């Protein structure tokens, strides 16, 4: 009898332990941190570099996934107000079913990845990464995972419908840019590949916040002239002279280091005899997304604040590209490389490869001005940081005392690179800062 009694007690204890373990597993929560959000951004960036997207298109790829994720967290935390009333054409996302437990952080990642994979060519790379996350979450708490995933997909579908109305699909079928060979001031394709002008219809894309692509049209650049005393010719000679000086200084030149650090050309082709190979890197917008990551991690922001920072930065960057491209194809200004080779020195080459679109204004300047304004509003002025964004591309860390100083260096790097005149840099930076201030006011961006 004693043996039976002991056996009964043992079975009873084991049953209690098993029941406790099962209940504990059912109640276990899936923990999603800010690092998880940084990781999905990094994965999308990796795929974008692989697929090679132009800077304007890349800005769109960052923008929509971040907005989708933000709208999810806004449903779960009333600290964050929906962007539906503040973004052009965006209707409120579906409300969550409160009878089901939803992990909003997980749902935000689901929405981000669902939108992101649709915007790149290599969907399979995103799907493999996504499925690894899904399997991990499901093993922790299947009910929470399922409810959260379903809600994330529901929001993603809503954002997809809005995204489909931004005129992007229509611009894919519009005609190529026609080069005007009769007017010496107009842009012409540049070496080494003499590519067609990229995204000549980008101004037709619906902006997120600004009223129209032409809302922040910059001041007019100096009138085209090859008269040696004209302001335009002096700017041309400045670009030429800076390039000559940098090459004379060689690898010790800090201007060379600055130009290379902010190159951010997603496709640089190198020709050696009959061989050609390409170097792939991040875009200017991706560099500022990287700076946003650095700031978030330095401040140890939680998941919600991290999504907030990325989303508002990506909105400013996307609208900045629309504004800049509107001016590029309106002014249609010739690049320094073309004029220098035609009229000053046929053997001169810029430090950086000239990108395939008109000169005015500088995309780096406009985007950097806009992004730096938003980041300053979120993290404060005089925010010191070490920019390691380009380390993976073999470039050293550069340190900045503020986002504004980083923007100024990004802008002037285009002069050092030999691909812009000074007016495109200075007035482009002004254009971007004005746009950034407008975004801050329209979205009522707050400091963390």
C-alpha positions, 0 to 999 in steps of 0.5 A: 500500500505504501508503494502505491501511495508513493507512486500516486504522489509521484504521478500527482507531482509530475502532473502538477509540474507538467500542467504548470509548465504547459500553462507557463508556455501558453502565457509566455510572451513574445518579446520584440525589441528595438534591435529587432526593428533595426534588424529588419531595416538592415535586412531590407537595406541589404536586399536593396543594395543587392537589387540596385535601386536608384536613390528616389526609388530606394526612398520609396522602399523605406517610406511605406514599410515604416509608415505601415509599422508606425500605424500599427504601434499607433493603434496600440499606444495612444501616445502615438497619433495616427498619420492618416489625417496628415499624409496625403490620401491615407485613410485610417487603418483597420482597428484591432479586434480587442477580443484577441491578444495582439502583440503590436510590436510583432504586428508592426514587424509583420506589416513592415516585412509584408510591404518591404518584400513587395517593393524589392526584386529579391522577394525570396531573400526577405521571405526567408528572413521573415519565415525564420522570424515567424517560426521563432515567434510561433514556437513561443506563443502560437496564439499571440503570434497568429493574432498579431500576424493577422493584424499586421497583414491586415494593416499591410493590405490597407497600406498597399492599397494606398501605396498603389495610388501614388502614381509609381506604376504609371511612371514605369510606362512613361517615355524616357528622358529626351536629351536636348543636344541643341542647347549647350546648357542642357544635361547630357549623359556622362561617362563611363556608361552614358546612361539615360536620365534616371527617373525623369517622371519622379515629380509625378509621384504623390508626396507623403506630406508636401502639397506638390512636388513644386512646393519647395522650388529652389531659387534659380541657379546662376544663368548658364554662361561660358563667359569667364567673368560670369558667376556660372563660369566661376562656379564651373572653374571652382569645381574643376580646380577643387578636383585638380587639387584633390588629385594632387594631394592624393590619398592624404586629402581630407576632401577626398575622404569626405567625397568618398564617405558621402558618395552613396552611389548605388551603382558605380561601374569600373571599366578596365579594357574590355572588362566592366564590373560594378560596385554596389553601395547604399543610397543617400537616403539609406545613409541617413536611415543609418544615421537614424539607427545610430541616434536611436541606439545611442539614446537606447530608444524603445521599440515604439520610439524607434519606429517613430524616428525611422518613420518620420525621417523616411517621410522627409527623405521620400518627399525631399527626393520628389522635390529635388527631382522636380527641379532637376528635370525642370532646370535640366542643367548640364553636369560639370564633367561635360563642360570641363571636358568640352571647354577646359580639360578633356582629360579631367575626371571627377573624383566620384562617378557622375550620377545619371541625371541633371545637376541642379539641385544636389540630391545629397544636399536636399535630402541631407537638409530635410533628414537633418532637420527632422532628426534634430527635432527628434534628438535635439541640436548638438547631438554628437555621433560617430557615423559608422554607416560606411564601414562595411564599404571599407570607409572609416568612421566620421564623427559629427557634433550635430546632424546639421554639421553632417548635412553640411559635410554631405552637401559640400562632398558633392563639390569635392566629388566634382559632380556639382556646382556650388549653387546646387549644393548651397541652394539644395541644402536650403531647399531641403531644410525648408522642406524638413521644417514643413514636414516637422510642422505638418506631422507635429514631430515631437522630441523624444 
